[in-house]
Amino acid sequence: MDKRQQWHFWYWMVALAGRAVAEFRGARIRVEDIATEAVGGWLRENLNDFDAARGLRLTCMTKPGSPDLVDLFLRQHETGAPLANDTSVGVGYTPLSELERVVLAAEQHLNGPAFKQARPETGEDIKVIGVRQGGGIKLILSCTFTGRRLSGLAAYRHAREALADEAARTAQSLTIREVSARVNRGDDIDRGSVYLTIGGTSAECGDDGEVGGGNRSNGLITPFRPMTIDAMAGKNPITHVGKLYSAAAIRLARRAVDEQPEIRICECVLVNEMGRPVHQPLFARPAIGTEDGGLPSGVRDIAEVEIASIVGLWRDFLTDGVC
């Protein structure tokens, strides 16, 4: 057996933690089977170089929620509406800046199915940071590469350069500024120190990160913009207001700009407290930017409709994933 064949014999040990109901009204729920099927399905769909049937070893460590939070969730049958299971805030804004559009487009293209088919050696862990410097835009990228798909360091160098060129080309189509891109600046190719993985993600080396530092619901991390305190992943889509309000605030802002031509920019903040109906925020403030500084009359109606629809937002998470 040669070395390239040996790359296939590896597997992930995944410990799945969190809350899950294992029994309802006397009926047992197959949490571990459901979790294994869901995790394996996601990995198969999103990682080109992962064989879930042979490579996944999952330990399900989920537990039922605390009695007080379970009771809070069930109270919606008495109140007629889901009650917030946390005190949190959601923030949304529109439109995206030029730099935000460039960064988002570059990442989505590089992680899209067409590019992955053309360049299967590129993994799924791709980070794109954009900086406006002088009159141009610099993109700094970090990308995992799959070792078994590259014949050596020369092939790695070529793949890295091809990724940088593709990122710059995609970004350049969206701006008149000059764009440059650099990839994996921590490499030392002469020493053989490069960003190689087996399955296309740094998670195999324990670099799992924290969800709180991940992208917000618009797909970006924007430190110079208003930001929510909660990331989207791993949150309850029915009663967790940090998740719900992040999506609802962006929807409200987009609709205000789309339907009111005089609005140039909209930033929206929604806040609620634990135990209060999710469609009755404690605080709701759309900040509107118009040419004359006035408040268009239709904004209040848009806000009322979007906030009232929060109780059914979980259905959109099931079908569309995010807002």
Order of alpha helices (4+ residues) and beta strands (2+ residues): alpha-beta-beta-beta-alpha-alpha-beta-alpha-alpha-beta-alpha-alpha-beta-beta-alpha-beta-beta-alpha-beta-beta-alpha-alpha
